[in-house]
Amino acid sequence: MTNPLADPYFVLNAVYSGGKYLKQALAETPCEQKYIARTTRVCYGVLEKDIYLSYIISGNCARRPKSASRLVLKIALYMLEFMRVAPHAVADNAVELLKKLGKAGESGFVNAFLRSYTLPPPPENSSERAAVEASAPLWLYKRVKRSYKSEAAEILGAQSAGVCVRFVRNADKYLAREHTDTPFENVYIFGHFARDDGFFAGDYTFQSAGSVAICDIVAPCGELLDACAAPGGKSVLLAGKCGKVTACELHPHRAGLIKAYKQRMGADNIDVITADSSVYMPEFCEKFDGVLCDCPCSGTGVICENPDVKLFRKEEDIAALSEIQLKILSNCSRYVKRGGRLYYSTCSVLPEENDSVAHRFLAQNPEFSVAEVTSPLAHRKARYGLQFLPHISLGAGFYIAVFTRK
């Protein structure tokens, strides 16, 4: 049996030191498959609680530990504080792992730490205390607090609702398992769901409730442009309600993901192109009945599914992302037919991206007006659109605004 700290260490080292996203690191790191569920839980948990774990470490150390020891401590602390693993077993495995990593000189420090650490008192500053408790960067907590007041901690600390599965056929085969209904037909949430032959046959796919909610708001039409389409979930779902979908993606390897997705799901009415949606393409001028701009964003609404967002996203990114969103939205608005619809969506909870971008777009493009929309998924009405929030919307922190070309 592999040391239970070893596989999480190598996966998380690829994230912390290699800059890889967690899903990529899990896919690329050789792990003992018998214990992959445990490894996945630990990796997600450490990133989810990174700031809280770092606070414990800094509160018990006069100096910042070296990177290998620091990561081993985070994994060990997560097991101790959130998985209730026997302390002696965790300490022994931590020491063994460090020795195998060639860090035997640090094993004594780690062993002593794990056998004697205490939980430090919370910060005196109320915002810092709340940020540590939510295990969120202070800058992010302050921004969410400014917009959502007392709900900030719930939003940032929301847990994943589970594995959301959208069925095309044969749903009854799986519904004997414990599951949660969603407001959408043939979409259910499971505590655990390992893909089987039905996945490869196109009987079902994995798609978040928020993503399904965005597609539900898009009106059926003849031709639709999905301007930022990878990995292709929205394009495939919308292909069922639109005559033809053009799926646009900037990066060739991600365009390949859309092609594989559409082939697996049998969505033959999707054309995949590789192009920059912020750059004008004359051949698309007023061509589409609907254009969906699911823009690159901060990802602050899907932290419960992608906890590495808290590690990689910086405060200075928000303004730059807002500009990119406005540029894509403004450019793609020229592709909408008269009377057609333009959809702007993100997976962010920050108004600086969402309503603020919608406001600037409308000010610069008076030929568009806001269309009133609603959704069966729990949401809040924003000034220009709908804001889904992870603590009330089945883990989905999405935003959508809909504009009609006059």
Secondary structure, 3 states (H helix, E strand, C coil): CCCCCHHHHHHHHHHHCCCCCHHHHHHHCCCCHHHHHHHHHHHHHHHHCHHHHHHHHHHHCCCCCCHHHHHHHHHHHHHHHHCCCCHHHHHHHHHHHHHHCCCHHHHHHHHHHHHHCCCCCCCCCHHHHHHHHHCCCHHHHHHHHHHHHHHHHHHHCCCCCCEEEEECCCHHHCCCCCEEECCCCCEEEECCCCCCHHHHCCCEEECCHHHHHHHHHCCCEEEEEECCCCCCHHHHHHCCCEEEEEEEECCHHHHHHHHHHHHHHCCCCEEEEECCCCCCCHHHCCCEEEEEEECCCCCCCCCCCCCCHHHHCCCCHHHHHHHHHHHHHHHHHHHEEEEEEEEEEECCCCCCCCHHHHHHHHHHCCCEEECCCCCCCCCEECCCEEECCCCCCCCCCCEEEEEEEC
